[in-house]
Amino acid sequence: MRVYIPLLSVILLAPLASATEAPLPTESELHAMTARFAPVEVKVDTSALPANEKLALAKMVEAAKIMDALFYRQVAPLNETYLASLVSDTSPLGRARLHFFHINKGPWSRLDSHRIFVPGVTGHKPPGANFYPADTTRGEIEAWIKTLPADQQTQATGFFTTVRRDAAGKFMLVPYSIEYQPELIEAARLLHEAAAATTQPTLKNFLTLRARAFLTNDYYDSDMAWMELDATIEPTIGPYETYEDEWFNYKAAFEAFITLTDAGETAKLRRFSAELQGLEDKLPIDPKFRRAQLGGLSPIRVVNVVFNSGDGNRGVQTAAFNLPNDERVVAAKGSKRVMLKNYQEAKFANVLVPISKHALAAKDQPLVAFDPFFTHILMHELMHGLGPQEITVGGRKTTVRLELKELNSTLEEAKADISGLWALQQLMDKGVLDKTQERAMYVTFLASTFRTLRFGLTEAHAKGMALQLNWLLDQGAFTVGADGRFAVDFAKVKPGVASLTTEIMTLQATGDYARGKALMEKFVVIRPEVKVMLARLNDVPVDIEPHFATEM
């Protein structure tokens, strides 16, 4: 039997309180907090791989473990010290803390407004993570960047540098290849060995170039090679997502997804790539904001996870991703969408179905299905590559990411979600998708809003979902019954989805920070009726905790 502490919903939904106010969780509380992550054995059949490819796979997994060590360091300046203090504590409480530390990749509970659960930790989880000096402020960094020459500004706002102090105490840039040199040298060695083992040309090319990137700090060529990767093994390894940098969303965190390609499922989804330009041409925004030509490749891969690490394995698990984030690569080749099928199946069975039985009106519950859940996640990732990317503001060339700063992640996740619904409706109306799945699509999405909100409003996806849910409630697209359960108004949901797609993409296209800030302040909240429903879900897991068991 799983026990869930009644305090959870209060912690999850309240504004961020002082990190020193809440007492450290007891051992029983920690077990309850950990139990929100349903243990799932992750085991993939590798019997079809020849011995040399199994060796390459094993080398990639070893390299991926190094990404874990690097991510621990990136989360906070003293994160490794906190971890070391727990490793030596063999008491039952110490073991419980260590287990939860590994889930969160730090001493702050990501589901509980970063509540501290490790003794000796003071203060909030640093919003600048460990990318900037611990003794500085966001304003000081921002002012310093403005004083730099243009080329140094590009590096300072780029993905692959940290900001440190020199001997005189002045700010300086340090490339990742120097900051994390010992670990990256070892990771590069392992990738070279994996490249030597595989006989698959595109895999060998990517591994070789990614190993070089670890040492040179230039990831462009390896990102381009990753876009062309077509092999039985699909690795994603390196610095990618910027969620940890809550100051600016500038700095990329290390992660890895070592996966096997599901060739059959991948083949089924290739038709979506052919529809992307048509969807871009129909986006419900001013035509001048649409892109006349998308990047050419935009591949889709359906994979099963063998091992993941770093930013790819902390707190709530990723179900799919859309990479790379380098706008130059996206402009040249588009972006790749990777669907983690075994993770999505686990999330659907362990989390979404139980949520639907609590949250949805009885008449809608039978409509919840895996196919629309899977397809919307795919379209979410596809829509990351559509809409405004490189923009012009006040006559200067820039990007949405640079203009919206810390708002970018939340607004981009909301955009991908809501425009994903809009796009699926377009494909159903066109006959590309089965229109009989229309109702199931909206109902399954409604159930999934509660799944995502439970990540906590310190997380970009959850904040984006709060924005969407409240907008659609105000539009009458979603309704709340007398029993507190939620339902879809099928006459109002389509215009509601289109209107929010227009709003978000327009403020992205114009780089309108103030408009984005106002939108988030109004809609990124937990309303009373939603809070009541979330409190009813305390006996449902929030997400999964993978246990890797693949034989290699």
Secondary structure as UniProt FT lines:
FT   HELIX           7..13
FT   TURN            19..21
FT   HELIX           27..34
FT   TURN            35..36
FT   STRAND          37..42
FT   TURN            47..48
FT   HELIX           51..75
FT   TURN            77..78
FT   HELIX           79..87
FT   HELIX           92..104
FT   STRAND          108..109
FT   TURN            110..114
FT   STRAND          115..116
FT   TURN            119..120
FT   TURN            127..130
FT   TURN            134..135
FT   HELIX           138..146
FT   HELIX           150..156
FT   STRAND          161..165
FT   TURN            167..168
FT   STRAND          171..175
FT   HELIX           176..179
FT   HELIX           181..197
FT   HELIX           201..216
FT   HELIX           220..227
FT   STRAND          233..239
FT   TURN            243..244
FT   TURN            246..248
FT   STRAND          254..261
FT   HELIX           263..273
FT   TURN            274..275
FT   HELIX           276..282
FT   HELIX           287..289
FT   STRAND          300..310
FT   TURN            311..312
FT   STRAND          320..323
FT   HELIX           327..333
FT   STRAND          336..340
FT   HELIX           341..347
FT   HELIX           348..352
FT   HELIX           353..359
FT   TURN            362..364
FT   HELIX           365..367
FT   HELIX           370..384
FT   STRAND          390..393
FT   TURN            394..395
FT   STRAND          396..399
FT   HELIX           400..404
FT   HELIX           405..407
FT   HELIX           408..430
FT   HELIX           435..437
FT   HELIX           438..453
FT   TURN            454..455
FT   TURN            457..458
FT   HELIX           460..474
FT   TURN            475..476
FT   STRAND          478..480
FT   TURN            482..483
FT   STRAND          486..488
FT   TURN            490..492
FT   HELIX           493..509
FT   TURN            510..511
FT   HELIX           513..523
FT   HELIX           528..536
FT   TURN            537..539
FT   STRAND          543..548
//
